[in-house]
């Protein structure tokens, strides 16, 4: 069977919180690997933590993946031949696997209490021995086990490990790795509440869903030898493993909330473009064939992604770099697309949309295409398009205060703006020609005239081009604002 028809990968989040950055990148790498090889990407929800798993987190995970444009082939809301795709619905499958292992005498019942295990641990620490379960319940005979089960004594089921067994695999990212079974406990596979442990459920699910490649964070390396031993006990084919580096904060510690937002939805609410965020995530640990290329389409990622180009070292999450990349995506957007992206933030601006039609709004947002890095920045920059400024930048006031006859000049310009006979057109070129001519006729510097108009019309000193914004504001609004500004100062 060819690789392209064999690849089946999965992303298996626990719905105990929102989709975070690390989980999103794991999902992305699995998705890209599946698409690169024409394989199948499975989404599985590991919801056996009854106390912390919540439906709202399932929704948040699905919404986060959808926002990133990551689609799954099998999983929640998708039919598949190897479901169900929620672990709580797979309990009969775990029981069947337990029965198989019990029949093969691969499991044994352990009745050790919490106090017994703690005393065992304390003794081993005192004697400077490896801390591990000593296997004392292995030797219980059938009659005693039966008697204790009938009495309702609490117990777990453990996997009977062989001493000195070598557990090794050729990790697709880390290279050859090897562990000895002597370093491991006899693994608990079923807890005292009857639920399977994480490692057992994962193996049963991966076997049942025919997963061929397990791509996950390097924090799971310690779980891999335990899972390989379970594959061996079950007599099942072991998938290939790839453990990818962790995402680190600027201080090189593991990315956490103290470094800023870590939930994918947080970045959506901060005004990031999903394609830009996905592009940035892909480059956290992976590099394309041309490692100078940073802006990549989905199709380019599909064509180039490979585990062999994933670094074995931690990747630094740099918010400034993410903002730069987001700005690059914004720069390439059409006015129509940019308006659609910005509308949720524009709607927060008092007076939006005013009297502007859609085309005018497209023209307005296009003025900010190269001035914003995230969508939410538009609320602080474009408010004066929809409401007259009520305050003026103090530095601008100080600078225009040095212009002789500031109020008279503002009033004269406002009157000229309103004079449809004198200023017949109000296009960008009409406005520029008039203002530069007015400056020359009155002996003023063109920069002083333009700066005064910018402050009067917007309240700001840093804006898009004055002639463009004035034309979009329109003759009447510009005239009224100039006159209002003039009225704020004595002649």
C-alpha positions as CSV (number, residue, x, y, z in Angstrom):
1,X,0.0,0.0,0.0
2,X,1.4,3.4,-0.9
3,X,2.0,6.1,1.7
4,X,-0.6,8.3,0.1
5,X,-3.4,5.8,0.7
6,X,-2.1,4.6,4.1
7,X,-1.7,7.8,6.2
8,X,-4.2,8.3,9.0
9,X,-3.4,10.9,11.6
10,X,-5.4,12.3,14.5
11,X,-5.8,15.3,16.8
12,X,-7.3,14.3,20.1
13,X,-7.9,17.2,22.5
14,X,-9.4,17.0,25.9
15,X,-12.5,19.3,26.3
16,X,-11.3,20.7,29.6
17,X,-10.5,24.2,28.3
18,X,-10.3,26.2,25.1
19,X,-8.1,25.3,22.1
20,X,-4.7,26.7,23.0
21,X,-1.8,27.7,20.8
22,X,0.1,24.5,21.4
23,X,-2.8,22.3,20.6
24,X,-3.7,24.3,17.6
25,X,-0.2,23.8,16.2
26,X,-0.4,20.1,16.8
27,X,-3.7,19.9,15.0
28,X,-2.2,22.0,12.1
29,X,0.9,19.8,11.7
30,X,-1.3,16.6,11.6
31,X,-3.7,18.3,9.1
32,X,-0.8,19.4,6.9
33,X,0.8,16.0,7.0
34,X,-2.5,14.3,6.0
35,X,-3.1,16.7,3.2
36,X,0.5,16.4,2.0
37,X,0.2,12.7,1.7
38,X,-3.4,12.5,0.6
39,X,-4.3,10.9,3.9
40,X,-7.1,11.2,6.5
41,X,-7.2,13.7,9.4
42,X,-9.3,12.4,12.3
43,X,-10.6,14.6,15.2
44,X,-11.2,12.7,18.4
45,X,-12.5,14.2,21.6
46,X,-10.9,12.6,24.8
47,X,-13.7,13.4,27.3
48,X,-13.2,10.8,29.9
49,X,-12.3,13.4,32.5
50,X,-16.0,13.7,33.7
51,X,-15.3,16.4,36.2
52,X,-13.6,18.9,33.9
53,X,-14.9,18.0,30.4
54,X,-17.6,20.4,29.3
55,X,-19.7,20.8,26.1
56,X,-18.8,24.4,25.9
57,X,-15.2,23.4,25.5
58,X,-16.0,20.9,22.8
59,X,-17.7,23.8,20.9
60,X,-14.7,26.1,21.6
61,X,-12.3,23.5,20.1
62,X,-14.4,23.0,17.0
63,X,-14.9,26.7,16.6
64,X,-11.2,27.3,17.0
65,X,-10.3,24.7,14.3
66,X,-12.9,26.1,12.0
67,X,-11.6,29.6,12.5
68,X,-8.1,28.4,11.5
69,X,-9.5,26.7,8.4
70,X,-8.6,23.3,9.6
71,X,-11.1,20.8,8.4
72,X,-11.3,17.2,9.6
73,X,-12.3,14.1,7.6
74,X,-13.7,12.1,10.5
75,X,-14.8,13.1,13.9
76,X,-17.6,15.2,15.5
77,X,-20.2,16.3,13.0
78,X,-18.6,14.1,10.3
79,X,-19.5,10.5,9.5
80,X,-16.7,8.0,9.6
81,X,-16.2,4.2,9.6
82,X,-14.2,4.1,12.8
83,X,-16.3,6.1,15.3
84,X,-17.7,7.0,17.7
85,X,-15.3,9.9,18.0
86,X,-16.0,10.8,21.7
87,X,-14.2,8.5,24.2
88,X,-17.2,8.4,26.5
89,X,-19.1,6.7,23.7
90,X,-16.3,4.1,23.2
91,X,-16.5,2.3,26.6
92,X,-17.7,-1.0,25.1
93,X,-14.5,-1.0,23.0
94,X,-12.3,-0.5,26.0
95,X,-14.1,-3.3,27.9
96,X,-13.6,-5.7,25.0
97,X,-9.8,-4.9,25.0
98,X,-9.7,-5.4,28.7
99,X,-11.4,-8.8,28.4
100,X,-8.9,-9.8,25.7
101,X,-5.9,-8.9,27.9
102,X,-7.4,-10.6,31.0
103,X,-8.0,-13.8,29.0
104,X,-4.3,-13.6,27.9
105,X,-3.3,-13.1,31.5
106,X,-1.7,-9.8,30.5
107,X,-3.5,-7.9,33.2
108,X,-3.9,-8.4,37.0
109,X,-6.1,-7.0,39.7
110,X,-4.4,-4.6,42.1
111,X,-6.1,-3.9,45.4
112,X,-3.5,-1.6,46.9
113,X,-5.0,1.4,48.6
114,X,-3.8,5.0,48.3
115,X,-2.3,4.8,51.8
116,X,-0.4,1.6,50.8
117,X,1.0,3.2,47.7
118,X,2.1,6.3,49.6
119,X,3.8,4.2,52.2
120,X,5.5,2.2,49.4
121,X,6.7,5.4,47.8
122,X,8.0,6.8,51.1
123,X,10.0,3.7,51.8
124,X,11.6,3.7,48.3
125,X,12.6,7.3,48.6
126,X,14.1,6.7,52.1
127,X,16.2,3.8,50.7
128,X,17.0,5.8,47.5
129,X,15.4,3.2,45.3
130,X,13.5,3.9,42.0
131,X,9.9,5.0,42.9
132,X,7.7,2.5,41.2
133,X,5.0,0.0,42.0
134,X,6.6,-3.2,43.4
135,X,4.1,-5.6,41.9
136,X,2.9,-7.0,45.2
137,X,-0.5,-7.9,43.8
138,X,0.9,-9.9,40.9
139,X,1.1,-13.0,43.0
140,X,-2.5,-13.1,44.3
141,X,-4.1,-16.4,43.4
142,X,-7.4,-16.7,41.6
143,X,-9.4,-17.6,44.7
144,X,-8.2,-14.6,46.6
145,X,-8.9,-12.3,43.7
146,X,-12.4,-13.7,43.2
147,X,-13.1,-13.4,46.9
148,X,-12.0,-9.7,47.1
149,X,-13.9,-8.8,43.9
150,X,-17.1,-10.4,45.3
151,X,-16.7,-8.4,48.4
152,X,-16.7,-5.2,46.4
153,X,-13.2,-4.2,47.3
154,X,-11.9,-1.3,45.2
155,X,-9.2,-2.2,42.7
156,X,-7.5,-1.2,39.5
157,X,-6.2,-3.3,36.6
158,X,-2.5,-3.3,35.8
159,X,-0.5,-4.4,32.8
160,X,2.0,-7.2,33.7
161,X,5.3,-6.0,32.4
162,X,8.3,-8.2,31.7
163,X,11.6,-7.3,33.4
164,X,14.4,-5.9,31.3
165,X,12.2,-5.4,28.2
166,X,13.7,-2.9,25.8
167,X,11.2,-0.3,24.4
168,X,12.6,1.6,21.4
169,X,11.3,3.5,18.4
170,X,12.7,5.6,15.6
171,X,11.1,8.9,16.2
172,X,10.4,10.9,13.0
173,X,11.5,14.1,14.7
174,X,13.9,13.0,17.6
175,X,15.5,10.0,16.0
176,X,16.1,6.7,17.8
177,X,14.8,6.6,21.4
178,X,15.0,3.8,23.9
179,X,13.7,3.0,27.4
180,X,13.8,0.0,29.7
181,X,10.7,-1.5,31.1
182,X,12.5,-1.6,34.5
183,X,12.0,2.1,34.7
184,X,8.2,1.8,34.5
185,X,5.4,0.7,36.8
186,X,3.1,-2.1,35.9
187,X,0.8,0.3,34.1
188,X,-2.7,1.0,35.4
189,X,-5.1,0.5,32.4
190,X,-8.4,0.7,34.2
191,X,-8.9,3.0,37.2
192,X,-11.0,2.1,40.3
193,X,-14.0,4.0,38.9
194,X,-14.0,1.6,35.9
195,X,-12.7,4.3,33.4
196,X,-9.7,3.5,31.2
197,X,-6.5,5.4,31.9
198,X,-5.3,7.9,29.3
199,X,-2.6,5.7,27.9
200,X,-4.9,2.7,27.5
201,X,-7.7,4.6,25.9
202,X,-5.4,6.3,23.5
203,X,-3.9,3.0,22.3
204,X,-7.3,1.3,21.9
205,X,-8.6,4.4,20.0
206,X,-5.6,4.6,17.7
207,X,-5.8,0.9,17.0
208,X,-9.6,1.1,16.3
209,X,-9.2,4.2,14.1
210,X,-6.2,2.7,12.2
211,X,-3.9,5.6,13.0
212,X,-0.6,5.2,11.2
213,X,1.3,8.3,12.4
214,X,1.1,9.9,15.9
215,X,2.3,13.5,15.7
216,X,2.2,15.2,19.1
217,X,4.2,17.4,21.5
218,X,7.4,16.2,22.9
219,X,5.9,16.3,26.4
220,X,4.3,13.0,25.4
221,X,7.6,11.2,25.0
222,X,7.3,9.7,28.4
223,X,3.9,8.2,27.5
224,X,5.2,6.5,24.3
225,X,7.1,3.5,25.9
226,X,4.0,2.8,27.9
227,X,1.8,2.8,24.8
228,X,4.2,0.7,22.8
229,X,4.1,-1.9,25.6
230,X,0.3,-1.9,25.3
231,X,0.5,-2.3,21.6
232,X,2.7,-5.3,22.1
233,X,0.4,-6.8,24.7
234,X,-2.5,-6.4,22.3
235,X,-0.6,-7.8,19.4
236,X,-1.3,-4.7,17.3
237,X,0.8,-2.8,14.8
238,X,2.7,0.1,16.4
239,X,2.2,3.4,14.5
240,X,5.1,5.8,13.7
241,X,5.7,8.5,16.3
242,X,6.8,12.1,15.8
243,X,7.3,14.2,18.9
244,X,7.4,17.9,17.9
245,X,9.1,20.7,20.0
246,X,7.2,22.7,22.5
247,X,6.2,26.3,21.9
248,X,8.1,28.6,24.2
249,X,7.7,32.2,25.4
250,X,10.3,34.9,24.8
251,X,12.0,33.9,28.1
252,X,12.3,30.3,26.7
253,X,10.0,28.9,29.3
254,X,6.9,26.9,28.1
255,X,4.3,29.3,26.6
256,X,1.7,30.2,29.2
257,X,-0.8,32.9,30.1
258,X,1.9,35.0,31.6
259,X,3.2,35.5,28.1
260,X,-0.1,36.8,26.9
261,X,-3.2,35.2,25.4
262,X,-2.7,31.5,24.7
263,X,-6.3,30.5,23.5
264,X,-6.8,30.6,19.8
265,X,-10.1,32.4,20.3
266,X,-8.3,35.1,22.2
267,X,-6.3,35.9,19.0
268,X,-9.4,36.0,17.0
269,X,-10.8,38.6,19.4
270,X,-7.6,40.5,19.3
271,X,-8.2,41.1,15.6
272,X,-5.9,38.6,13.8
273,X,-6.7,37.2,10.4
274,X,-7.1,33.4,10.6
275,X,-4.9,32.7,7.5
276,X,-2.1,34.9,9.0
277,X,-2.4,33.1,12.3
278,X,-2.3,29.7,10.6
279,X,0.7,30.7,8.5
280,X,2.5,31.9,11.7
281,X,1.7,28.7,13.6
282,X,3.0,26.6,10.7
283,X,6.4,28.3,11.0
284,X,6.7,27.7,14.7
285,X,9.1,24.8,14.4
286,X,8.7,24.0,10.7
287,X,10.4,25.7,7.7
288,X,9.5,25.4,4.0
289,X,12.0,24.3,1.3
290,X,12.9,28.0,0.7
291,X,13.4,29.0,4.3
292,X,13.4,32.7,3.3
293,X,9.8,32.5,2.3
294,X,7.5,33.4,5.2
295,X,4.1,34.2,3.6
296,X,2.7,30.8,2.5
297,X,-0.7,29.9,1.1
298,X,-2.5,26.8,2.3
299,X,-1.7,25.0,-0.9
300,X,2.0,25.8,-0.5
301,X,2.0,24.3,2.9
302,X,0.2,21.2,1.7
303,X,2.8,20.8,-1.0
304,X,5.9,21.3,1.2
305,X,5.1,20.1,4.7
306,X,7.2,17.3,6.1
307,X,8.2,16.2,9.6
308,X,11.8,16.0,8.4
309,X,11.8,19.9,8.2
310,X,10.4,20.3,11.8
311,X,13.1,21.5,14.2
312,X,13.9,19.3,17.2
313,X,14.2,22.5,19.4
314,X,11.6,24.6,21.0
315,X,10.0,27.4,18.9
316,X,9.7,30.9,20.3
317,X,6.3,32.6,20.1
318,X,6.9,36.2,19.1
319,X,3.8,38.4,19.2
320,X,5.6,41.2,17.3
321,X,6.4,38.8,14.5
322,X,2.8,37.6,14.5
323,X,1.6,41.2,14.2
324,X,4.0,41.8,11.4
325,X,2.7,38.8,9.5
326,X,-0.9,39.8,10.1
327,X,-0.1,43.2,8.7
328,X,1.3,41.6,5.5
329,X,-2.0,39.8,5.0
330,X,-4.0,43.0,5.6
331,X,-1.9,44.8,3.0
332,X,-2.9,42.3,0.3
333,X,-6.7,42.5,1.0
334,X,-9.1,44.1,-1.3
335,X,-11.3,46.9,0.0
336,X,-14.3,44.6,0.0
337,X,-12.5,41.9,2.0
338,X,-11.0,44.3,4.4
339,X,-14.3,45.9,5.1
340,X,-15.8,42.5,5.8
341,X,-13.0,41.7,8.2
342,X,-13.2,45.1,10.0
343,X,-17.0,45.4,10.3
344,X,-17.2,43.7,13.7
345,X,-14.8,46.4,15.1
346,X,-16.2,49.2,13.0
347,X,-19.6,48.5,14.5
348,X,-18.2,49.4,17.9
349,X,-17.5,53.0,16.7
350,X,-20.2,55.5,17.6
351,X,-21.9,56.8,14.5
352,X,-20.9,53.9,12.2
353,X,-21.8,53.6,9.3
354,X,-23.1,57.1,9.2
355,X,-24.2,58.2,5.7
356,X,-21.6,56.3,3.9
357,X,-22.6,53.6,1.4
358,X,-20.6,50.3,1.0
359,X,-18.3,51.6,-1.7
360,X,-17.4,54.7,0.4
361,X,-16.8,52.4,3.4
362,X,-14.5,50.2,1.3
363,X,-12.6,53.4,0.3
364,X,-12.4,54.5,3.9
365,X,-10.9,51.2,5.2
366,X,-8.5,51.1,2.3
367,X,-6.9,54.2,3.7
368,X,-5.9,52.2,6.8
369,X,-4.7,49.1,4.9
370,X,-1.0,49.8,5.6
371,X,-1.6,51.6,8.9
372,X,-3.0,48.7,11.0
373,X,-1.5,45.4,12.1
374,X,-4.6,43.9,13.6
375,X,-8.3,44.5,12.9
376,X,-9.1,45.9,16.4
377,X,-6.8,48.8,15.8
378,X,-9.3,50.4,13.4
379,X,-11.5,51.5,16.3
380,X,-8.9,53.9,17.7
381,X,-7.8,55.2,14.2
382,X,-11.0,55.7,12.2
383,X,-13.5,57.0,14.7
384,X,-13.4,60.6,13.3
385,X,-14.8,59.4,10.0
386,X,-18.1,58.7,11.8
387,X,-18.3,61.4,14.5
388,X,-16.9,64.9,14.7
389,X,-13.7,65.1,16.9
390,X,-14.4,66.3,20.4
391,X,-10.7,66.6,21.4
392,X,-7.6,67.7,19.6
393,X,-4.1,66.2,19.9
394,X,-2.2,68.5,22.4
395,X,1.0,68.4,20.3
396,X,-1.0,69.3,17.2
397,X,-2.6,72.3,19.1
398,X,0.8,73.4,20.2
399,X,2.2,73.2,16.7
400,X,-0.7,75.0,15.0
401,X,-0.7,77.6,17.7
402,X,2.5,78.9,16.2
403,X,0.7,79.6,12.9
404,X,-0.3,83.3,12.7
405,X,-4.1,83.8,12.5
406,X,-4.8,80.1,13.1
407,X,-8.6,80.7,13.6
408,X,-8.9,83.0,10.7
409,X,-7.1,80.6,8.4
410,X,-9.3,77.7,9.5
411,X,-12.5,79.8,9.0
412,X,-11.4,81.0,5.5
413,X,-10.7,77.4,4.5
414,X,-14.0,76.2,5.9
415,X,-15.8,78.9,3.9
416,X,-14.0,78.0,0.7
417,X,-14.8,74.4,1.2
418,X,-18.5,75.3,1.4
419,X,-18.3,77.6,-1.7
420,X,-19.4,75.3,-4.6
421,X,-19.0,78.2,-7.0
422,X,-15.4,79.0,-6.0
423,X,-14.4,75.3,-5.3
424,X,-16.4,73.5,-7.9
425,X,-15.0,70.0,-7.3
426,X,-14.1,68.2,-4.1
427,X,-11.8,65.4,-5.3
428,X,-8.4,64.7,-3.9
429,X,-6.7,66.7,-6.6
430,X,-9.2,69.6,-6.2
431,X,-8.5,69.8,-2.4
432,X,-4.7,69.5,-2.8
433,X,-4.6,72.2,-5.5
434,X,-6.8,74.6,-3.4
435,X,-4.8,74.1,-0.1
436,X,-1.4,74.5,-1.7
437,X,-2.6,77.5,-3.6
438,X,-4.1,79.0,-0.4
439,X,-0.8,78.5,1.4
440,X,1.1,80.3,-1.4
441,X,-1.4,83.1,-1.6
442,X,-1.3,83.8,2.1
443,X,2.4,83.4,2.5
444,X,2.0,80.3,4.7
445,X,4.0,77.0,4.5
446,X,2.0,74.3,2.8
447,X,2.9,71.9,5.6
448,X,1.4,74.3,8.2
449,X,-1.9,74.6,6.2
450,X,-2.1,70.9,5.7
451,X,-1.3,70.1,9.4
452,X,-4.0,72.6,10.6
453,X,-6.6,71.0,8.3
454,X,-5.6,67.5,9.5
455,X,-6.0,68.5,13.1
456,X,-9.3,70.3,12.5
457,X,-10.8,67.5,10.5
458,X,-9.7,64.5,12.6
459,X,-8.4,65.7,15.9
460,X,-5.2,63.8,15.2
461,X,-1.7,64.5,13.9
462,X,-1.1,61.1,12.4
463,X,-3.7,60.0,9.8
464,X,-3.9,58.7,6.3
465,X,-3.3,61.3,3.5
466,X,-5.2,64.5,4.2
467,X,-6.5,64.9,0.6
468,X,-7.8,61.4,0.4
469,X,-9.5,61.5,3.8
470,X,-11.0,65.0,3.2
471,X,-12.5,63.8,-0.1
472,X,-14.1,60.8,1.7
473,X,-15.4,63.0,4.5
474,X,-17.1,65.2,1.9
475,X,-17.4,68.9,1.4
476,X,-20.1,69.6,3.9
477,X,-18.5,67.7,6.8
478,X,-15.1,69.2,6.1
479,X,-16.5,72.7,6.0
480,X,-18.4,72.3,9.2
481,X,-15.4,70.8,11.0
482,X,-13.1,73.6,9.9
483,X,-15.6,76.2,11.1
484,X,-16.1,74.4,14.4
485,X,-12.3,74.3,14.9
486,X,-12.0,78.0,14.2
487,X,-14.6,78.7,16.8
488,X,-12.5,77.1,19.5
489,X,-9.9,79.8,19.4
490,X,-10.0,83.6,19.6
491,X,-9.0,85.5,16.5
